[in-house]
């Protein structure tokens, strides 16, 4: 009986790992999961409450063998050691920060990917090179390439999702990539989550990391688009600064088109995309507050929230400017669940996961139409 169970191992309990694990526990019957296992790396007394809450909700906790005694000392008894949990899991979702997932892949995951039980691995935005870059409803078809499903998937960052959503909604899903003359994206990133202790007191100017695309967000967006055979690099560029606010990232965008759109047509395109929310609010803390009050565990899972009063159509409809808010980590959570359902989809040609995503997530409290 135990061998037939579907288990998911979530590695890390940060700003993505915790809400992902909580949502997975609540939705596990709809997702088709029997057991959620969470790897807690560091035994800390301040995390006792979190670990016990997870266990009370039905999660299993795992830890490295050499750290067991310290966990027990703090009153947190793990259910599994990490290597046992890894051997039991059908899907592993790595939510560690920076590029730690790449080291985990090298040390642990790569040796598991060929086993029959293992369906695949998912990592987050900082793990560039972990697997195929993915954003839900942008490059779905790239996951099943030449009849062979990808086992390693990297969910791109939240601001990369936002850039892709703007491009797809206004031009790629309609006239196509050949009709985009240029796209410029100016990011004011929040420096930290409300749950984090770090911060800055002023605006920190970002420097370009890519000679062609500027900051990594535009470069990563182009990497996603290449997986669906967008020929030639698009003229897109991003700049990213950090500002001392804990709420939502803000992006100013400017698209120049080779065709013309009216303001009404541009607005209608945002309304038509189920993953694009709109708002008449102009302050990011107010939009954040709506997510806290109405969202699932306080989060908005849309790919972007477009500020309608900011939209402008210039140069006879060939230039569109506006401002949007990034649902911090929310859009990455949605893509993580999409990747999970894709990997768990046992049907030929992976035919069921998209419908499951719509049935489970395309509604409140996950997806907003208007904020």
N, C-alpha and C positions, 0 to 999 in steps of 0.2 A: 504493500500500500504506500509506504513512504517513498519508494522509488518512483512512483507515478505522480508524486506531488510536483507542482510547478512552483519553483522558488526563485526569488529575485534578491540579489545581494546589492545593497546600496553602500558604497564606500565613501565615507565622509558625512559630517553632520553640520555643514556650514549653511550659507544663505540659500543654496540650492538643495543640498542633501536633506536638511530637515523638512522643508515643505514638501519635497518630493516624497519622502518617506511617509509623512502624515497623510498626504493625499492617496498614496498607494494603499495604505492600511484601510482608509475609509472606502476606497473603490475596488478593493481587491477582488471581490466576487464578479464585478462587471468587467474587470480587466482580465479575469481568468487566472488569478494568482492564488495559491494556497498559503504561501508563507513568505513574509518579508524579513530578511536578515539585514542588520545594520552593523557595519564595521565601525567601532569606536577606537580610534588610534591611541589617544592620550588619556590616561586615567587622571581626572581632575575632580576635586571635591565639588567645584562649582557646577559640574555637569551631572551630578547625581540625580537631581530633579528631572532633567530631560530624559536620562536613560530610564528611570523608573516610569515616567509617563509613557514612553514608547513601549516598554514591557507591559504596562497595564492595558495598552491598546492592542496587544497581541503580537508585537514585533519580537523577534529573537535578536539578541545582541551577540556579536562575536568580537574577539580581540586576539592579538598576537599572544602566543603561548607564554613568552617571556614576560608579559605584562599582566598575566592573570592575577597574580597575588596582590598586586597594587589595586586592581579593580575590586577584588574581594575586600581588601582593607577599607576601601571607601564605601562598601555596601552595595557594589554593583557586580553581581555575579554573572559572567558571560554564559551564554547558552552553548556556544561553539567556539573553538579556536578558528583562526582565519582560514587556514588551509582546508579544514573540514568544510567550512562554509563555502569556500571556493569550489570544492569538489561537488557540493550538493546543488549549487546554483545553476539555473538554466540561463539566466541573463544577469550580467554584472553591470551596474551603472556607477561609474566612477565620478564622484562630485568633489574631488580634491582640488585644491587651488593650484594656480600656475601650471607648471608642466610635470607635476608629480605623477599624473596619470601615464605619461610616457615611460617613466621609470617602472611603474607598476605593470605596464604592458610587457616591458622587457623582462622583468623579474618573475612575473606570475602569469599574466593573462595569455601571452603568446603560446605557452605550453598547454593551455586548456582549450584553445579555439578549435582544435581538430577533433575533440571528443564528441561522441554522439549526443550526450546530454546537453552540451553547451550550445546555445542558440546564438550568442553573441555578446558584444561589449559596447557600452556607450560611455563617452567621456564628454566633458564640457568645453567651453570656448577657449580656455587657455592651452588646451592640449593639441596644438596644431601639429598635424602629422600623425595623430592617433589613428585616424581612419577617414572615411569619406566625409567631407563637411556637409552638414545637413541643416535645413530649415524647413519645417513642416509647411506643406502646400506650395513650396517654392521649387524644390527638386525631388519630389516624391519618387518620380519614375527612375531616378538615378540609383535608388537603393537596390533595385533588382536589375543588375546590369548583365546583359548577354545570357540571361537565364540562370545566373548564379548570384544568390543574395550576398550582399556585403555582411561580414560578421563584425567589423570594427567601424563604429560610427562616431563622428565628432559633432556634437550639437554646437553650432556657432554662437557667438556672444549675443547678448540682448540688443545691443545697438546695431550689430550686423543684421539681425532680424529686421530691425526698424528700417534700415536703409533698403534692404531687399523688398520690404512691404511697400515702400513708397515707389520704388522703381516698377515693381510688378503691377501695382494698382493703377498707376497713371499711364504706363506705356507698354511694358513687356507683355501683359496679358491681353492687350488690345492690338495696337499697330505692330508691336514687336520691337526687338532690340535695334533694328536698323533705323528706327525712327527717333532714337535718342541721340541728340547731338552732344549733350554733356549733362552731368549731374554733380552738384557740389553740396556737401553736407558738413555743417558746422555744429559740432557736438559740445554741449556743456554737460559734462559728466558729473553726477553726484560723486563725492569722494568716498562715501561709505554708506552702508545700510544703517537703519536706525538701531539694529541689533549689535553693531560693531562699536568698538571703543576708539578706533583710530580716527584721525581727521586732520584738516588743515584750516588755517584762519583766513586765507585769501585765495584768489584764483591762481591756479598753477597752469601755466601755458604749456601745452603739449608740443612735442617736436615730431617731425615726420619720421616714420620708421620704414617707409617704402618709397623709393625714388619716383615711382609712377603714381601711386594711389594715396600717398600721404600717410595717415594713421592706419593702423591695422584693420579697422572696420571696413573701409572700402576695399582693401585688398582681399579680405576674407569674403566679402560679398561677391567679388569677381570669381573667387575660387569656387563658390557654390554655383554660380551661373555657368562656369566651364563644365560642370558635371552634367549639364543638360544641353551640351553642344551649342552654347552661344559662341559663335565664331568670331574670333578676334576680341581683344580686350575692349570693353566699353570705356568711354572717357568719363570715369567717375573718380572723385577725389574727396577725401574727408580730412578734417582737422578736429582734434579732440583736446579740450581743456578740462581741468577739474575745478569744480566750484564747491565751496563749503556748505552744501545742503544735503540732507539725508533722505530726500524724497524721491524724485524721478529725474532721470536724464532728460535733457531738452535738446532737440535737433532742429536747426534751421536748414531748410533745403531749398535748392534752386535747380530746376530742371529746364534745359533748353531742348525743344522738340523740333523735328523736321516737318511736323504737321501742326495744326492749331486746335486748341481746346478752349471752350468757354468756361467761365467760372462755374456755371451750373453743371456742365459736363464733368468737370474735374471733381466737383462735390459728389455727383451721382456715382462716380466710380469708387469713391471711398465708401459710400453707403452700400454699394453692391458687394464689396468684399467682406465676407463674414468674419474675417480675422482682423479687420480694421475698424476700430471704434472711432467715433467722432465726439467732439465736445464743444460747447460754447464757453466752457471755463477757460480762463487765461492764466491761472496760477497752478504750478505743478503740485503744490501742497494740497490744493483743493481736489485735484484729480486723484492724488495719492489717497486722500481721505475717503473718497468714494470707493476706492478699491478696498480700503481697510473695512469700511462699513458693509459693503455689498459683495465683495469678492470672496473667493474660496480661500480660507485662512488669510484673508486680508490682501489678496493679490488679484490683479487683472492679468489674464492670460492672453489677451489680444497681442498681435505683433506690434501694433502701434496705436496711439490715441492721437488723432489729428485735431488740432485746434482750428475749427472752421473760421473764426473771425480773422485769423492770420493769413488766410489764403488770398493770393493775388494772381491775376493773369495779366501778363505784360506782353509788349511787342506783338500785338495782334493775335494773342493766344498761343504764341510759340514759346513762351517762357512762363513757368509756374513757380511761385515762391510760397513758402508757408512754414509753419512751425508745428512740431509734433512732440509728444511725450513718449518716452520709452517705458513700458511696463517692466520695471527692473526685475530681472530673473524670471518674470512670469512667462514671457514668450519662449524662453529657453526651457522652462518646465513643460510647456505644451509640446514642444518638439521632442523633449525627452520621453514623454508618454507616447508620442507618435512612433518614435524609434523602438520603444519597448513593445508596443502592440505589433509593429512590423516584425520584430524578431520572434515574437511568440506566435505569430500567424502560421499555423501548420498547413494551410491549404496550398494547393498547387498554384504557383505563380503569385502567391501572397495576395489573395483576392479579397480578404475580409477586413483587414485592419483599418482601411479608410472609413468604412461604414461604422465600425466600432468607435472610431474617433469622433465622428459626427454625432452619434447617438449619446456618447458619454459627455463630451466636452463642448459641443457647439450650442451652449445655452448658459444662462446664469446658473450658478455664481461664477462660472469660469470665463465665459466670453460675453462681453458687453456689446450692445449695439450703439448706445450713446451713454456718455459719462456725464 
